[in-house]
Amino acid sequence: MKKIIVSLIVLVVLVMPCYATWIYQEDFDDLSVGQYGNNITCCDGVSFFSEETAFLVITDGSYDRGHGIEHSLPNKLSVFNPPSDLWIQFDYPVNNVGFWLSGAYKTRTIYAYDSDDNEVVNYTQLYPMEEPLAPDGTPWDVYYDRQEYYINLQGDDITKVLIQAVGFDSFSIDDISAIPEPATFILLGLGTLFLRRRK
């Protein structure tokens, strides 16, 4: 019994610092610029994919299909040739996902799903256009293409995130981060202790 209690204490000490850190963080700065097709699986812990009508690109500043300064800055993951959804899939369940969204100017809904494909949470980004022109005198698509918005989704057992396609509106994401489910790290820690005991 004493060994079990000590093992649990060791587990908590080992697991909690790991849980407090991001299990996944990608700024796309270390990826080669260019066209990647419909799937990017180069990163540990997460993959990105889109429908056949689009392709994913790590931007280099020359991909300016709209008029967006933010949208065309280097080293973002962009979805071109829309309309097409972008799926983000995690290898392990997370309870918090955050990323910057840019280049979009039409109302866009983002969904998070659990491992059973149930919707956990959704977020709608609105782009109001009350006047004929934007505040700076430019068309609304030019104005909003230059904006960046931080999207944060929180919920239990998130394994997939969907950024829904809206018309012919390309968009980009950057600096995506995810926080693990506590249970995931506890199970990993228990497995590590079990393997050590067997040796």
N, C-alpha and C positions, 0 to 999 in steps of 0.2 A: 504493500500500500504506500509505503514511504517513497519507493522508487517511482510509482505512478505520479504522486504529487510533485516530486522533484522534476520529473519529465514534463509535466504540464507547465510548471513554472518556467522551465527552460524553453518550452515551446512558445509561451507568451513572450518571453524576452526576445526570442529569435524572430518571431512572426510580426509583432507589432511595429518594429521599425520598418520592415519591408512594406507593411500595409500602409504606413504613413507616406510612402513615396509613390510616384507615378509608376504603374507597371508598364505604361506605354506612353511615349511622347515622340512625335515626329514633326520636324519642321521642314522636311523635304530638301534641306540644304545639301545633304550628302548624296542625293540621287542625281543621276545623269539627266541632263535636259534632253527632251525629245518626246516623240510619240510612243506611247506604251500600249496602245490597243485598248482592250476592254477590261483587262485585269492587271492589277499590280499586287504581287505577292512577295515582294522583295523584303518586306519588313517583318521582324519577329513579333508575333502576337496579334497581328491585324492584317486584313486584306481589303482591297478596294476593287469594286467591279461595277460596270455599267451595262446598259443594254447594247445591242449590236449597232444601234443607230448612232452611237457616240464613240468617242475615243478619249482616253485619259492622257493628259500631257503634263509634264513638269515644265512649267513656263520658263522662258529665258528673257522675257521683256519684249519679244517681237510678236507674241500671240495676242493681238489686240483686236479681237473680232467685234468688240463694241467700242466704246470710247473710254474705257476705265483705266485710270492710272493704277489704282490698287489691283485691279483684276489682272493687269499685264506685268506686274512686278515679277522679278525672277523668283524661282523656287517656290511656286505654289502648285498644288494639284488642281488642274482645271478640267472641266468637262465641256468639250466642244461638240459641234454637230448635234445640238439638241433637237427635239425634246428627248431627254433621257434621264432616268433616275440614277443617282449614285448611291451604292450600298457600301457601308462600312461594317465589316464583320470581325468580331473579336474571338480569339481562341479560347479565352476564359471570360466568365461573366464579370461585368463591371457595374458599379452603381453611380458613376458620374462620367460624363463625356463632355468635353469642351473643345471648341475649335472656332477659328475665324472664318466667316463667310463673306465673300466679296464678289462683285461683278454681277449681282442679281438686281433686277429692278421690278420684278413682278412678285406679288404675294406668294410666299413659299412656305410650305409646311414640312416639318422635319419630324419623323417618327422614330421611336425607339421600341424594339421588340425583345421579348425574352426568349429563352431556349425552346419554348413551345410555340413560338410565333404569335404570342399574345401581345397586343399593344400595351406597353408599360406607361409611356408618356408621349405627348406630342407638343410641338411648339410651332407657332405660326409667326413668321416675320412679315409685317405689313410695310408697304411702301406707299404712303399717302401721296396723292397727286391732285390737290384741290384746284390749283391754278393752271393756266395754260403752259407756263414755264416754271422751272425750278427757281429757288431763291437767288441763285447766281446768274439767272438769265439763260441758262442752257436748257435743252430738252431734258425731260425727266429721266430718260434712259441713260443719258450721259452723266447726269448728276448722281444717280444711284450707283452706276457702275464704279464710281470713284469712292464709294463708301465701304467700310469694313464693319461688320457686326460680330460681336462675340456671342456664340450660341452655347448654352449650357443645359444639358439634359441630366436629370437625376431620377433614379428609380432602381428597383431591385432586379437583379438577374438580367441586365442588359447584355445581349449578345450581338444584336444587329441594329444599325441606324440607317434610316432611309431618308435621303434628301430628294424630295419629289420633284419630278420634272414639271416645268411650267412653260408652255409654249416654246418659242425658239429663243430661249434666254440662257446663254452660257453662264457659268459661275465657277468660282474657285474656292478651295478651302486651304487653310494653313494652320500650323501649330496645333495639331490635334493631340489631346491628352486624355487619359482614362485612369480612373481609380478602381482598384480591384474590389470585388466582394470580399468581406472578411472571411466568410466560410471557405472561399477558394484557398486562401493562404493557410487557414487552419488545417485543411485537408492535406495540402502540400507539406506542411510542417509535420503532421502526424505520419505521413508516408516516409519522410526523411528519417524520423525517429525510429520507425518500424524497421527500416532497412539497416540502420545502424545497430539495432538490437540483434537482428538476425546475423550480422557479421560477428 
